[in-house]
Amino acid sequence: MKYLFFPRSSLCLCLSLLTACSTYAPPTALNGMGREDLVARMGPPAMERKVDGNTRLEFPRGPRGTQTWFVYLDGTGRASRAEQVLTEQNFSRIAVGMAKGDVHLLLGQPSEVQVLGRARGEVWSYRYDNYQCNWFQVELTQEQQVRSTGYGPPPECERRD
């Protein structure tokens, strides 16, 4: 009897995990969905801001924040489109001298923020889906401008010999 119980409970656990993973992205029938329905499905957004006269909701998602979805609402408060912004294409748009606010507009909130010693600024780190265990990092000066960008292994992927 015990033997039969274990596989069923394991199957239920696997199915619930698969269901949870499928909720990272916005609903497929997004267009025309109202803000309340969207928040009921995805949870509260991390940030809401006005962009080009419309509203943008930001939803960091996935295990350890590997996805950030921007969902755009039109003037009537209905969803018009969604995009996953943690991509190589968007990372390549971050340039030295860019303002901190412009980085946040393009990529959303970082997974992690580290303050650099001796008042040298901070480093924003973005986890994202990729085949190597990397994250994208943006180093900001005290003047709130990009000093450098690059890729590296997040702490959970570094080898401990």
Secondary structure, 3 states (H helix, E strand, C coil): CHHHHHHHHHHHHHHHHHHHHCCCCCCCCCCCCEHHHHHHHHCCCCEEEEECCEEEEEEEECHHHCEEEEEEECCCCEEEEEEECCCHHHHCCCCCCCEHHHHHHHHCCCCEEEECCCCCCEEEEEECCCCCCCEEEEEECCCCEEEEEEEECCHHHCCCC
